[in-house]
């Protein structure tokens, strides 16, 4: 079964579950961070704060570019345009990248195994959410095939990792 074969009600349910998991994981990362606020020494505080600040800056940049199509749900707004400009020229899901960076800073600040497990769960949840959204965007905007072939999903495309051909790779390793 693929995402596009899901019924409308199943799509809505999946979207709500994925968003709910995302916010629950961020909430628990925040709670664990608050519990550790009185910890006397944080070895990587600058990196942790930097990760959170970078995540917030990416959210602002993505929100600005996404204005006509902005929503929390991975289900695209009806009749909204496909956004390929601004930060979306480098990464298809910068909001998810931002949430991962914020979670990374929070998990680092907490410096506990459970926080890192929650961050890993957050990364998995956002990856599934991005794949789901990509499938739905392809349905709503068939022209997004080219965009999806050339722009990385969550991590920005860098150097040789960038796809240069629209041809589908039918060979398997």
Secondary structure as GFF3:
##gff-version 3
##sequence-region A 1 173
A	DSSP	three_ten_helix	3	5	.	.	.	ID=ss1
A	DSSP	alpha_helix	8	35	.	.	.	ID=ss2
A	DSSP	alpha_helix	45	65	.	.	.	ID=ss3
A	DSSP	three_ten_helix	67	69	.	.	.	ID=ss4
A	DSSP	three_ten_helix	86	89	.	.	.	ID=ss5
A	DSSP	alpha_helix	94	110	.	.	.	ID=ss6
A	DSSP	alpha_helix	113	140	.	.	.	ID=ss7
A	DSSP	alpha_helix	144	150	.	.	.	ID=ss8
A	DSSP	three_ten_helix	159	161	.	.	.	ID=ss9
###
